[in-house]
């Protein structure tokens, strides 16, 4: 473990696999959660290092009144792997730095169970901050349906977002605990609890 008194868990999975829903359930049993997606929004606010870097690389056309036009930038990067790689080279180091800072702050005030919800946990190397990792997986058709309903995506846009991520096989090969068919959040939560009870962590 990274700290003798603190358990840091990394939660990842495919887009629309139910990570946030499971995170909220685990918060109910005492985990303090940090959301990498939320942090990714914080680090590109006006006058931040992240937004300045985006302006330099992608141009003023992706800002509106000094703020990031997330929709326009998303349409660019999720249909162009080269542009996505450029964006990730800006965001990932900043997200990892901020997560590390917040973990240390939580340890300092005595928190013993920390959950990191990170869609690109292994791709970014953020798993190095974790003691254990969990991967949630659902069927592709479920992902597409959720993205269409939740985000209002077209079928094609939903497929682009899914295919912009690494394969489920890669995540499964890296994670300590893999939960297949994670549509049922209560079942997923019980699997997590049983796993950590088994290894004596909770």
MONORKA-V727228 format. One record per backbone hydrogen bond with DSSP energy under -1.0 kcal/mol. NH is the residue of the N-H (numbers start at 1). CO is the residue of the C=O. E is the energy in kcal/mol with one decimal. If there is no record, write none. Layout:
{{NH,CO,E} {NH,CO,E}}
This chain:
{{7,112,-3.3} {9,114,-3.1} {10,132,-2.7} {11,116,-3.7} {12,134,-2.8} {14,136,-1.1} {17,14,-1.4} {22,18,-2.2} {23,19,-2.7} {24,20,-2.0} {25,21,-1.4} {26,22,-2.5} {27,23,-1.9} {30,27,-1.5} {31,26,-1.9} {32,113,-2.7} {34,115,-2.9} {36,117,-2.7} {39,35,-2.2} {40,36,-2.4} {41,37,-1.1} {42,38,-1.9} {43,39,-2.2} {45,42,-1.3} {48,45,-1.4} {52,48,-2.1} {53,49,-1.9} {54,50,-2.0} {55,51,-2.5} {56,52,-1.9} {57,53,-2.0} {58,54,-3.1} {59,55,-1.3} {62,59,-1.4} {63,60,-2.1} {64,67,-3.2} {67,64,-1.7} {69,62,-2.9} {70,68,-1.3} {73,69,-2.3} {74,70,-2.6} {75,71,-2.2} {76,72,-1.3} {77,73,-2.6} {78,74,-2.3} {84,80,-2.3} {85,81,-2.1} {86,82,-1.6} {87,83,-2.2} {88,84,-2.8} {89,85,-1.9} {90,87,-1.0} {91,87,-2.5} {92,88,-2.3} {95,91,-2.7} {96,92,-2.5} {97,93,-2.1} {98,94,-2.1} {99,95,-2.7} {100,96,-2.4} {101,97,-1.8} {102,98,-2.4} {103,99,-2.7} {104,100,-2.1} {105,101,-1.9} {106,102,-2.3} {107,103,-2.5} {108,104,-2.1} {109,105,-1.3} {110,107,-1.8} {111,106,-2.5} {114,7,-3.3} {115,32,-2.8} {116,9,-3.5} {117,34,-2.9} {118,11,-2.6} {121,118,-1.3} {124,120,-1.8} {127,121,-1.3} {128,125,-1.6} {129,126,-2.2} {130,127,-1.7} {131,8,-3.3} {132,8,-1.5} {134,10,-3.1} {135,177,-2.7} {136,12,-2.2} {137,179,-2.4} {143,139,-1.9} {144,140,-2.5} {145,141,-2.1} {146,142,-2.4} {147,143,-2.5} {148,144,-2.3} {149,145,-2.2} {150,146,-3.7} {151,147,-1.6} {153,147,-1.5} {158,154,-2.5} {159,155,-2.2} {160,156,-2.3} {161,157,-2.3} {162,158,-2.1} {163,159,-2.8} {164,160,-1.1} {165,162,-1.4} {171,167,-1.5} {172,168,-2.8} {173,169,-1.8} {175,171,-2.1} {177,133,-2.0} {179,135,-3.1} {182,137,-2.2} {188,184,-2.1} {189,185,-2.7} {190,186,-2.3} {191,187,-2.0} {192,188,-2.0} {193,189,-2.6} {194,190,-2.7} {195,191,-2.0} {196,192,-2.3} {197,193,-2.3} {198,194,-2.3} {199,195,-1.6} {200,197,-1.1} {201,196,-3.1} {202,196,-1.1}}
